[in-house]
Amino acid sequence: MNAPDDITLPSTGGRSAGNAAPSAQGDERGSGDSARLRNQRRMVLAEQELRLMSALVLLIGVGLFLALPFVLSIGSVVFLPLVSAILLTILLSPLADRFARIGLPNVLSSLMALLVFLGVLIAALALILQPAVELFDRFPAIMQRVSARFSTLREEFEWIALANRELADLMGNTGAREVVLATPSLLEEIAFATPSVLLEVLIMFLMAFFMIEARTRLRRSLLFDRASFGSSVKAARVMREVQDRVASYIITVGVINAGVGVVVALGAWALGVDVPIMWGGLAMTLNFIPYIGPLAMFALLALFGVGTADTVLLGLIPAAAYIGLHTVEANVVTPSILGARFTMNPVMILIALSYFTWIWGVPGALLSVPILLTLTALFDHIGRPNLIGFIFGEPLFRSDIMQGEAESQNGDSDESAGEARAAHA
């Protein structure tokens, strides 16, 4: 039996097309998921690599922080004059620019700025050293009287020494043999140190003069040897911020300390203390050293007062008056004048003070706050490391903070660009 010719088979094209569309969508979804997983793996690997590099940078920084004191201490003849000259250049460059605007040549304006600083320094030293020379003849008698006062106090507390000796006898401790080492006297140490100090001071002023004289060339090199105009603008902003902050801080604190010196001199004169000008100069100089300077000034006033006054209580009045003056100056006057711009963490000040005093002694103590200000101004622009957050898994340098700082500084970009163009001109 033959099948008719007009019989047609049912079409399956619609079902095939319906099945192909979900399979294509499944393939696209699978490829999208795999691409997303690959991107996530890349991000995790990039984050781990960044954290590893940040840890290496942090370890290198800690190693440099610990090793730097030994290098700077051994090479203090080179590094101490260099750092002092850099800070002097930052301080005196605005003054040299003012002399240059008057019409003086660059060399002469640099020399005049340095001579003005030398004049102020010599005047401050004369206020201290000239009366101190006159007082030096009375120094043995003053120390003898101080020793007598302390001997009297020690006799009043002799029962403590007796109790200590009886306790030592009960414990069976015998007196140990004392070994006394022969050391050079103070005058011998001064005589040995004078040539080295004079050489370092001479090198410092020579470096400062040549740096101040070359300030225009240094600015042009810093601004226009960069790869892009944005880098030049950023360099101009950093240079201006460092110079303004350090110079403004030193000048403002110098004026405050000069006022403290004047008040101390007048107070010493009113209380009948000898050579009041010397005490004013000492108060002005020691006030540049945070925390340690005022403590040293209090100790000097207390020793001198005890050695010259009729009673111990009368001798401690000048020291007590100085502590009151310093309390008002440090907590009211200085914060209201300096404001929030120069507010620094007291812990950082103490760390910088102990760090640079360990390296360079008294000069390091005087340079500690200007160095800390310079580093703070630099880190404000290049980004401060997020040490605490890095311990808990955050990036070492937080990009959001950096972006916020960059946006906040966009208002200064036109001015910095103008400075760059002016330096180029």
Summary of the structure (lengths in Angstrom):
residues: 425
radius of gyration: 35.0
end to end distance: 108.2
largest distance: 149.5
contacts: 1116
relative contact order: 0.09
helix: 84%
strand: 0%
